[in-house]
Amino acid sequence: MKGRAITYTADELAWIEAHKADVRADAHAQFVALFDRPDVQLSAYNGLCKRKGWLTGRTGRIEPGAVPPNKGKKMPYHPNSARTQFKKGQLPHNTKHLGHERISKDGYVEISVAETNPHTGFERRYVLKHRHLWEQKNGPIPAGHPLKCLDGNKQNTDPSNWELISREMQPYLQGRFGMNFDAAEPEVKPAIMAVAKLKHAVRKAKARRKSA
């Protein structure tokens, strides 16, 4: 009865210990039939084994070298599971293909190209798309010369929207101490760029005279 301690005979305890490694449900069913103990539920049988330390020795994990029970067996066909199964040659939906584009945290477009990633060794890597297209049209970008976005839209990657400038020109184009090129109206931008180039040329000319 519920709440009443279950007692076992010495023979029953000996039998349970001898069959501790068996599958618990099977051993319990055999025990009930052999000793006519319908009062012993599976939960009580399990509790006794745990208290006595009569463990099965199984961890529930597949140990190294063990053969999976479904090895060599073909999965039964079912239309619901078949819809979500990978087909031969199919790639995950989030696979980053050659030419895949993304937006960087700075707002630039990045594109996956067939170049070895120097950090991971992978066959593809992401590069700035505007720089990639500009170099395809005009050749390698020389050191010390960044590309300047002309219309203020960083995601406009057309090479005509990017101009190669000297790094020394950037202070003239910045917003804090320069002429704030990025915030200027479109019709004013060419004039600001022209003034920045002129100031840069004057500065270079003065530097050459001093060094002469």
C-alpha positions in Angstrom: 0.0 0.0 0.0 1.0 3.6 -0.6 3.2 4.9 2.2 4.0 1.5 3.6 7.6 0.1 3.3 8.1 -2.8 1.0 9.9 -5.8 2.4 11.9 -8.3 0.4 13.1 -11.8 1.3 16.7 -12.8 1.1 16.0 -14.8 -2.0 14.3 -11.9 -3.7 17.2 -9.5 -2.9 19.7 -12.0 -4.1 17.8 -12.4 -7.4 17.5 -8.7 -7.9 21.2 -8.2 -7.3 22.1 -11.0 -9.7 20.0 -9.4 -12.4 21.1 -5.8 -11.8 22.7 -5.5 -15.2 19.5 -6.5 -17.0 17.2 -4.0 -18.6 15.3 -2.6 -15.6 11.8 -3.0 -17.1 12.5 -6.5 -18.2 14.0 -7.6 -14.9 11.1 -6.1 -13.0 8.6 -7.9 -15.1 10.5 -11.2 -14.5 10.7 -10.5 -10.8 7.0 -9.9 -10.4 6.1 -13.1 -12.3 8.7 -15.3 -10.6 8.0 -14.2 -7.0 4.3 -13.2 -7.4 4.9 -9.6 -6.2 2.3 -7.5 -8.0 2.7 -5.0 -5.1 6.2 -4.1 -6.3 5.9 -1.3 -8.9 8.8 -0.5 -11.3 9.5 2.7 -9.5 9.9 0.8 -6.2 12.1 -1.8 -7.9 14.3 1.0 -9.3 14.5 2.8 -6.0 15.7 -0.4 -4.3 18.4 -0.9 -6.8 19.6 2.7 -6.4 19.7 2.4 -2.6 21.6 -0.8 -2.8 24.0 0.6 -5.4 23.0 -2.2 -7.8 23.5 -0.2 -11.0 23.3 -1.5 -14.5 26.7 -0.1 -15.5 25.2 1.7 -18.5 25.6 5.4 -18.9 23.2 6.0 -21.7 26.0 7.1 -23.9 27.5 5.4 -27.0 31.0 4.5 -26.0 33.9 4.8 -28.4 34.1 1.9 -30.7 30.5 0.9 -30.1 28.4 0.0 -33.2 25.2 2.2 -33.4 22.1 0.0 -33.3 20.8 1.5 -36.5 24.0 1.0 -38.5 23.3 -0.2 -42.0 19.6 0.2 -41.6 17.7 2.4 -44.1 15.5 5.1 -42.7 11.9 4.3 -43.3 10.3 6.7 -45.9 7.8 9.2 -44.7 6.6 12.2 -46.8 6.8 14.6 -43.9 10.4 13.9 -43.1 11.4 13.6 -46.7 10.5 17.2 -47.3 13.2 18.4 -44.9 15.9 15.9 -45.8 19.0 17.2 -47.6 19.3 16.0 -51.2 22.6 14.9 -52.7 24.7 18.0 -53.5 22.4 20.3 -51.7 23.9 23.0 -49.5 22.5 24.7 -46.4 20.4 27.8 -47.0 23.0 30.0 -45.3 25.9 28.8 -47.4 28.0 31.9 -48.4 28.4 31.3 -52.1 31.0 33.0 -54.4 29.7 36.5 -55.0 27.6 36.6 -51.8 27.3 40.2 -50.5 26.8 41.6 -47.0 26.9 45.0 -45.3 29.8 45.7 -42.9 29.3 47.4 -39.5 30.6 50.6 -41.1 28.0 50.5 -43.9 30.1 49.3 -46.8 29.2 46.5 -49.1 31.4 43.4 -48.8 31.5 40.6 -51.5 32.8 37.1 -51.3 35.6 36.6 -53.9 37.8 33.7 -55.0 40.8 34.6 -52.9 42.4 32.6 -50.1 41.5 34.0 -46.7 44.9 34.8 -45.0 43.4 34.2 -41.5 41.6 30.9 -42.1 43.0 29.5 -45.3 39.5 29.2 -46.8 39.3 29.4 -50.6 37.1 32.5 -50.4 37.1 35.8 -48.4 35.1 39.0 -48.1 36.5 42.2 -49.5 35.1 45.7 -49.9 33.1 45.6 -53.1 33.7 49.2 -54.2 37.5 48.7 -53.8 37.3 45.4 -55.6 35.4 46.9 -58.6 37.6 50.0 -58.7 40.8 47.9 -58.9 39.3 45.7 -61.6 38.8 48.8 -63.7 41.7 51.0 -62.8 44.4 48.6 -61.3 45.8 48.3 -57.8 45.4 51.1 -55.4 48.7 52.6 -54.4 49.7 52.9 -50.8 48.6 56.0 -49.0 45.7 56.7 -51.4 42.2 55.8 -50.1 39.1 55.8 -52.2 36.6 58.6 -51.4 32.9 58.1 -51.9 31.6 61.0 -54.1 27.8 60.9 -53.6 27.9 60.0 -49.8 26.2 56.6 -50.4 28.7 54.0 -49.3 26.6 51.2 -50.9 26.9 52.7 -54.3 29.8 50.6 -55.5 30.1 51.8 -59.1 33.7 52.7 -59.7 32.7 56.1 -61.0 31.4 57.0 -57.5 34.8 56.6 -55.9 37.8 58.8 -56.4 41.4 58.0 -55.5 42.8 60.7 -53.3 45.9 61.3 -51.2 45.6 60.5 -47.5 46.9 64.0 -46.8 43.7 65.4 -48.4 41.4 63.7 -45.8 41.7 66.4 -43.1 40.3 69.0 -45.6 37.3 66.9 -46.4 36.4 65.9 -42.8 33.5 67.4 -40.9 35.1 68.6 -37.6 38.0 70.8 -38.9 37.6 70.4 -42.6 34.9 71.4 -45.2 32.5 68.5 -44.2 32.4 66.9 -47.7 30.0 64.1 -46.7 27.3 66.4 -45.4 27.5 68.9 -48.3 24.8 69.2 -50.9 25.5 67.2 -54.1 26.0 70.3 -56.2 28.6 71.6 -53.7 30.7 68.5 -53.4 32.7 69.0 -56.6 33.7 72.4 -55.5 34.8 71.2 -52.1 36.8 68.4 -53.7 38.5 70.9 -56.0 39.4 73.2 -53.1 40.8 70.2 -51.1 43.0 69.2 -54.0 44.2 72.8 -54.4 45.1 73.1 -50.7 46.9 69.8 -50.8 48.9 70.9 -53.9 49.8 74.2 -52.2 51.0 72.4 -49.1 53.1 70.0 -51.2 54.6 72.9 -53.1 55.6 74.7 -49.8 57.1 71.5 -48.5 59.2 71.1 -51.7 60.5 74.7 -51.4 61.5 74.1 -47.8 63.4 71.0 -48.6 65.2 72.5 -51.6 
